[in-house]
């Protein structure tokens, strides 16, 4: 059975991994609609995280 600190650590780790993945995809794409969609996903996961412009 998982303890609360373990669950919190796993949740934080997964969120950071997902953010890194989305930022990598954002850096590769040039299409404005896809960029907008990816930025919305990043904002949903972490509202205060900085989003690279280019």
C-alpha positions as CSV (number, residue, x, y, z in Angstrom):
1,X,0.0,0.0,0.0
2,X,1.3,3.5,-0.9
3,X,1.8,6.2,1.7
4,X,0.6,9.8,1.0
5,X,4.2,11.2,0.6
6,X,4.9,8.5,-2.0
7,X,1.8,9.3,-3.9
8,X,2.6,13.0,-3.9
9,X,6.1,12.4,-5.1
10,X,4.9,10.1,-7.9
11,X,2.3,12.6,-9.0
12,X,4.8,15.5,-9.0
13,X,7.3,13.4,-11.0
14,X,4.6,12.4,-13.6
15,X,3.5,16.0,-14.0
16,X,7.1,17.2,-14.6
17,X,7.7,14.4,-17.1
18,X,4.5,15.4,-18.9
19,X,5.5,19.0,-19.0
20,X,9.0,18.2,-20.4
21,X,7.3,16.1,-23.1
22,X,4.8,18.8,-24.1
23,X,7.6,21.5,-24.1
24,X,9.7,19.3,-26.4
25,X,6.7,18.9,-28.8
26,X,6.1,22.6,-28.6
27,X,9.7,23.3,-29.6
28,X,9.4,21.1,-32.6
29,X,6.1,22.3,-34.1
30,X,5.6,25.3,-36.3
31,X,1.9,25.1,-36.9
32,X,0.1,27.9,-34.9
33,X,-3.0,25.8,-34.2
34,X,-1.0,22.9,-32.8
35,X,1.2,25.3,-30.8
36,X,-1.9,26.9,-29.3
37,X,-3.3,23.5,-28.3
38,X,0.0,22.5,-26.7
39,X,0.2,25.7,-24.8
40,X,-3.3,25.2,-23.5
41,X,-2.4,21.7,-22.3
42,X,0.7,23.1,-20.5
43,X,-1.3,25.8,-18.8
44,X,-3.9,23.2,-17.7
45,X,-1.2,21.0,-16.1
46,X,0.8,23.9,-14.5
47,X,-0.8,27.3,-14.8
48,X,2.3,29.2,-13.5
49,X,4.9,27.4,-15.4
50,X,6.8,29.5,-18.0
51,X,5.9,28.6,-21.6
52,X,8.7,29.2,-24.2
53,X,7.6,31.5,-26.9
54,X,9.8,30.1,-29.6
